[in-house]
Amino acid sequence: MVKRAFTLIELLVVIAIIAILAAILFPVFAQAKDAAKKTACLSNMKQLGLGVQLYLTDYDDRMFFRSGSANSRSGLIPTANANRWWNLLIPYVKTKDIYRCPSDSEPTASRDLNNGTSIARSYIAIFPAESLQLTALPNPTDTTVITEKWGRDYNGAVGDSWIEPYNGDFSVDSHDSSRTFKAADRHARQMNAVFFDSHAKAKSGGAIRASKDFTGCELMYSFPFPGPNPPTVTSTSTAPGQPNVCASFTWP
């Protein structure tokens, strides 16, 4: 009885076919994995949106405040852990886990109510929206309240709690044109966001930069900050190489 074996050519052909299939399928698997992480991140944002809605209900439709800032619309509130925006939402969202995006490999270790750093935070609040009332806004469905942030930029770790559009936080990173500077468009150039009416949606960095509402610039113009030296829509950015995105719009 003759035993048939594979020839070297046949083995090489099989290996080549497997390599071609792997080259085709691996990127598809990676994209599917990234899409699943984006969906999980958006789910986190939807829960945060529900938390924002409940918070607004309890506080006369007024958004949470920025503590420790002389320009806060609520006055100079002490920077205590209980006053940090993520801790203000904890009673409504009931879990710390939703503050981390699965795609974020460098979340900020943020202070909890017990002064520990148990909250891994991928998200950041929008400064122009702080302390405003829902009923006072002309476009609450387009007004961003919370979005994503990078864990690191060219200056090092990004531990910021608040986005400041007048300091270039929504502008294209001057050191890496493939990304937004501080707000993280990590999901195929998109970032998830919670809006003032509490719904959540993904927006591209370009779409946000093109909108007075998405950036919060309209809020800065319509509801100027108090304080001795308040930022304005025409302020000079203090971030090197990062322009004030609000200055790119036309104002009456």
C-alpha positions in Angstrom: 0.0 0.0 0.0 1.3 3.4 -1.1 1.2 6.2 1.5 0.6 9.6 0.1 2.3 12.6 1.7 2.2 16.4 1.1 4.9 17.7 -1.0 6.9 20.7 0.0 5.2 22.9 -2.6 1.8 21.9 -1.3 2.8 22.8 2.3 4.1 26.1 1.2 0.9 26.9 -0.6 -1.2 26.0 2.5 1.1 28.2 4.7 0.8 31.1 2.2 -3.0 30.8 2.2 -3.1 30.8 6.0 -0.9 33.9 6.1 -3.1 35.7 3.6 -6.2 34.9 5.5 -4.6 36.0 8.8 -3.5 39.3 7.2 -7.1 39.9 6.0 -8.9 38.7 9.2 -6.7 40.1 12.0 -7.4 43.8 11.2 -11.1 42.9 11.0 -10.9 41.3 14.4 -9.0 44.3 15.8 -11.7 46.7 14.4 -14.4 44.6 15.9 -12.7 44.6 19.3 -12.3 48.4 19.1 -15.9 48.8 18.1 -17.0 46.7 21.1 -14.8 48.9 23.4 -16.4 52.1 21.9 -19.8 50.7 22.5 -18.9 49.8 26.1 -17.6 53.3 26.6 -20.7 54.8 25.1 -22.7 52.7 27.5 -20.7 54.3 30.4 -21.6 57.7 29.0 -25.3 56.8 28.8 -25.2 55.9 32.5 -23.4 59.1 33.3 -26.1 60.9 31.3 -28.7 59.3 33.5 -26.7 60.4 36.5 -26.6 63.9 35.2 -30.4 63.9 34.7 -31.0 62.8 38.2 -28.5 65.3 39.6 -30.3 68.1 37.6 -33.6 67.0 39.0 -32.3 67.3 42.6 -30.6 70.7 42.0 -33.2 72.8 40.3 -31.9 71.9 36.8 -28.5 73.4 37.6 -25.3 71.6 36.5 -22.6 70.7 39.0 -20.0 73.3 39.8 -16.2 73.6 39.4 -14.6 73.8 42.8 -11.4 75.7 43.5 -11.9 78.2 40.6 -12.2 81.9 41.1 -14.2 82.0 37.8 -16.8 79.4 38.9 -20.3 80.7 38.5 -21.0 79.3 42.0 -18.2 81.3 43.6 -15.0 80.0 45.1 -16.0 76.6 46.4 -13.3 74.6 48.3 -11.5 71.9 46.4 -12.7 69.0 48.5 -13.1 65.5 47.3 -16.9 65.7 47.8 -17.0 68.6 45.4 -15.3 66.9 42.5 -17.8 66.4 39.7 -17.4 62.6 39.5 -18.1 62.3 43.2 -21.1 64.5 42.9 -22.5 62.0 40.5 -21.6 58.9 42.5 -24.9 58.8 44.5 -26.8 58.6 41.1 -24.6 56.3 39.1 -23.8 54.0 42.1 -20.5 52.7 40.7 -17.0 53.9 40.1 -16.4 51.5 37.2 -18.2 53.6 34.6 -15.6 56.4 34.8 -13.1 54.3 32.7 -13.3 53.8 29.0 -12.1 50.2 28.1 -10.0 51.7 25.3 -8.1 54.0 27.7 -4.8 52.4 28.8 -3.8 55.3 31.0 -6.8 56.5 33.1 -6.2 59.1 35.8 -6.2 57.7 39.3 -8.8 60.2 40.8 -9.7 60.9 44.4 -12.8 59.3 45.9 -14.8 60.4 48.9 -12.3 58.7 51.2 -9.3 60.5 49.7 -8.2 57.3 48.0 -7.3 57.1 44.3 -9.8 54.3 43.6 -11.5 56.0 40.6 -9.8 55.2 37.3 -11.1 58.2 35.2 -11.1 58.5 31.4 -13.7 61.3 31.3 -13.6 65.1 31.7 -16.2 67.7 32.3 -16.7 70.9 30.1 -15.9 74.0 32.1 -18.2 76.4 30.2 -21.2 74.2 31.2 -20.6 74.3 35.0 -23.3 75.8 37.2 -25.7 76.6 34.4 -29.4 75.8 34.4 -30.9 73.5 31.7 -33.9 75.9 31.3 -31.6 78.8 30.4 -29.8 77.1 27.5 -30.8 77.7 23.9 -29.5 74.3 22.6 -29.2 71.8 25.5 -29.2 68.9 23.1 -25.9 70.2 21.5 -24.3 71.4 24.7 -21.5 69.1 25.8 -21.1 68.4 29.5 -18.8 65.4 29.8 -16.5 63.9 27.2 -13.3 61.7 27.0 -9.7 62.8 27.8 -6.3 61.4 26.9 -4.2 59.9 29.6 -1.1 61.6 28.3 0.0 64.4 25.9 3.4 65.7 24.9 3.7 67.4 28.3 3.2 64.2 30.2 0.2 62.8 32.1 -3.2 64.5 31.7 -5.0 64.5 35.0 -7.2 67.5 34.3 -10.8 67.4 35.6 -12.2 70.0 33.2 -12.0 70.9 29.5 -11.1 74.5 28.7 -11.8 75.2 25.0 -10.2 78.6 25.3 -6.9 76.9 26.2 -6.9 74.7 23.1 -8.2 71.5 24.7 -10.4 70.8 21.7 -7.9 71.9 19.1 -5.8 69.5 17.0 -2.7 68.5 18.9 0.2 70.7 17.7 2.6 67.8 18.2 0.4 65.0 16.7 -2.1 66.0 14.0 -3.8 62.6 14.2 -5.5 63.5 17.5 -7.3 66.2 19.5 -5.1 67.8 22.1 -6.7 67.0 25.4 -10.2 65.7 24.6 -9.7 62.1 23.4 -10.9 61.2 20.0 -9.6 57.7 20.6 -12.4 55.8 18.8 -11.4 56.1 15.1 -11.2 59.9 15.5 -14.4 60.0 17.5 -15.1 60.7 21.2 -18.2 59.8 23.2 -19.9 62.6 25.0 -22.8 63.4 27.4 -24.9 66.4 26.5 -26.8 68.9 28.8 -30.2 67.1 28.1 -28.5 63.9 29.4 -28.3 61.9 26.1 -25.0 60.4 25.0 -23.5 60.3 21.5 -20.2 59.9 19.7 -18.8 62.9 17.8 -15.7 63.4 15.8 -13.1 65.9 16.9 -13.6 67.8 13.7 -17.4 68.1 14.3 -16.9 69.3 17.8 -14.3 72.0 16.7 -16.7 73.2 14.1 -19.6 73.9 16.6 -20.0 76.7 19.0 -22.3 74.5 21.1 -20.3 71.3 21.1 -17.1 73.1 22.2 -18.9 75.1 24.9 -17.8 78.4 23.3 -21.4 79.6 22.9 -21.9 79.2 26.7 -18.8 81.3 27.3 -20.2 84.0 25.1 -23.8 83.9 26.3 -22.9 83.3 30.0 -19.6 85.1 30.8 -17.6 83.9 33.7 -17.3 86.1 36.8 -14.0 86.6 38.6 -11.1 89.0 38.4 -9.6 87.7 35.1 -12.3 85.6 33.5 -11.6 83.7 30.3 -13.4 84.9 27.2 -14.0 83.6 23.7 -11.1 85.8 22.5 -8.7 85.0 25.3 -5.1 84.0 24.4 -4.6 80.3 25.0 -2.0 79.5 27.7 -1.2 76.1 26.2 1.8 76.4 23.9 0.9 75.8 20.3 -2.8 75.1 21.1 -5.1 77.9 19.9 -8.3 79.1 21.5 -10.9 77.3 19.4 -13.5 79.8 20.4 -11.6 82.5 18.6 -12.1 80.7 15.3 -15.8 81.6 15.4 -17.5 84.8 14.5 -19.1 86.7 17.4 -21.5 89.6 17.2 
